[in-house]
Amino acid sequence: CSSDLRVNNKILSVVDEIWASGGGLAGLVGRDDVPLPEKPDTEDQSEVVKWKWKVRSVMKENRERPSQRCDVELKLAVARTMKDEEGFFYPHNVDFRGRAYPMHPYLNHVDSDMCRGILEFAEGRPLGRSGLQWLKIHLSKLYGHDVNKWSHEGRLAFAENNLGDIFDSADKPLEGRRWWLKAEYPFQCLAVCIDLAAALRSPTPEAFISHIPVHQVCI
């Protein structure tokens, strides 16, 4: 990666707290297996068939969970190891089409929402007026639920109309109203909530130093 990254320790702390509490939030797999549904006390074959399909579905999910838990543990182990580093780079491979892929298989910036939320630019930059606007647009995009399809003006208005929830998410991620958990990309959304809240509370928001990567589509 041509820009050095670092661990966003505020997001890592939230992920660690969720994981220590059993997971099952913000897209994290639960640390316990899903209990099997009880067999219905009926002779109605249609209900029995539905129950059997539910049992199969739960058993399939429980078979998949151990590998998913290992994946989370590996990613968090890397994040914890790197959390005090000022910055680090990712070596990349380039395919025949010129697309670059990080060689590190676990914690990287093109992986899951959790990984992307945990990583940020090591070198921050002042937001400036346009950067502050783009941070709001980016938050709306991460929230999703078709808000990401709105115009830039609509996305800015969405962020402005939800400032109360944004501040609450930043201040009390797990003890407050948990608005950020409704987002399609919750950990990335929380990272932006924390950054945006800090910027808006600073004496000069445009001068606030941000480390958040704002995604852009290159055509």
N, C-alpha and C positions, 0 to 999 in steps of 0.2 A: 504494500500500500504506500503511495507516494506521500501521504500525510500521516504523521504519527497519531496514534489513538491512545486513550487511557480508559481506565475503568471509572464509570460513574458510581461512586461509592454510595450515594443516596439511593439509587435504584437497586444496587446490590444488597443493601441493607434490607430493603422491602422484600426483595426476592427471598433472601435468607429467612426472614421472619415468616413469610408464607410457607416456605418449604419446611421449616421447623414445626409449623403448626399442622402439617399434614398435606400441604399442597392443595390441589383441586380448585385453585383460583387463578384468574388471569391466564388461562391456557396451560397452566402447569398440571401435570398428571397427579392424581391423588396417590399418596404414599401407601394407602391401604387398598385392598381389593374391593371391588363392588360386590355387595352381598347378593346372593342369588335370590330371585323372586320366589315367593312361596307358591306352592302348587294350589290352584284354585279348588275350593271345595264344591265341585260341580261335576255333573256328568255331561255337560254341554261340550261336545267335541270341538266346536269352534273356539271356545274359551281355552280348552286344553292345548289346542294347536298354537294359539297366541302365546300361551305361557311357555311352550317349548321353544318358540322362536325367541322369546325374551331371554330364556336361559342360555340359548346358543349365543346370543348377542353378548350377554354379560360374560360368559366363559371366554369368548373371543377377546373381549376387552381386557379381561384379567390375564390372559396369556401374553398380551402385548405390553402390559404395564411394566414388567420387570426391565425390559430393554429401554423403555421410555424413562424409567427412573434412573437407570444407569447413565443415560444420555444427559439428564439434568445434572446429576452428580458430577459428571466429567466436566461439563461446562462451568458449573459453580466452582469446582476445584481450581480450574484455570483462572477464573475471575478472582478468587481469593488469593491465589499466588501472585497475581499481577496488580492487585489493588493499590499498592503503595508505589508503583512505578510511575515516574513522571510522564513517560510516553514509551510506546513501542510500535514496531512496524510489522506488517505481515508480508512475507514473501508470497509471490503469486505465480501461478502457471498461466500461460496464454494459449488458447486453443487456435485451431486453424482459421477461425473467423476473427481472431483478434480480441476475443473476450477474455478478460482476466478473472481468475478464480483463486481465492486465498488457499494456500497449501495446508494451513492448519485446519484440522477436521472438526474442531469443537467450537470454541468461542471465537466467532468472527463476525464481521459487519454485514455479511450477506446471508446470515443464518436466520434463526427464529426471531420473533418479536422480543423474547427475553434477551437474547444476545445483542440485538440492535439497541435495546433500551439500556443495557449495561455498558455499552461502549459509546464514547464521545470523542471529539477531537481533543488532542492534548493541548494544542495551541488555540486559545480563544481569540475572538475578534470582537471589537465593538459592534453592536448591532446596527447602529445608524437608523435613520427613519425607515428605510426600505427593509432592513433586516428585522425590525420589530414587526412590521406588517407581515413579512414572510413567515415569521415564527407563529403568528396567529393563523395564517393560512395553512401552515404545516400541521398545526394542532388539529384543525378541522378535518384535514385529510386523514390523519391518523384515527380520528374518532369514527370516521366512516359512516355507515348506515345511510348511504346516498348523499351525506353532506359533502363528501369528497368530490361529488359530481356537480356541485353548485359552482357558480361563478366566483371569481376572487372576491368580489364585493359581498356576495352571500356568505362566503366562508369567514370573511372578516367580521361580518355582523353576527355570525354564529358564535365566534369566540367572544365578542363583546357582550353578547346576551348571556353568556355562561360564565362570566368572570367570577361570580360567587362560588360556583362549583369548582372552577379552576383553582381558586385560592384555597378552598377547603381540601381539595385533592392534594395540593402542595403541602399544606400544613399538617393534615391528618390523613395520610394515605389509607390507613387501615382502621382508624378509629372514627373517621368522619362519615360523610355521605357516600363515599366510594364511587363518585361519578366516573372516575377514570376507568373503573372496571367494566363500564358499559361500552367502552371503545372497542373497535375491531382490533386495534393494536394497543392493548392496555399499557404495557410497560413503556413503550415509546411515547405514548400519550402522557403518561405520568411524568416522564423526563421533561417533556416540553412544558407541562403544567408547572413544575418546580422552577424551571428556567424563566418562564414567562412571568410567574408571580414575583420572582426576585427582581426581574427587570422593571416591572411596573411599580414595585415598591421602592426602587432606587431613586435618588434625587433626579437623575437624568437617565431615563430608560434607554435613550438612543446611545448612551455611552456605556451601557452595561456590557460586560465581556461575556459572550456566550460561547459555549463549546458544542452546541447541538448541531448535528448534520441535518440540513434541510434538503429533502430529496427533490431532485429535478429529473424530468424525463428528457433525455437527449435524443433528438431525431436527426 
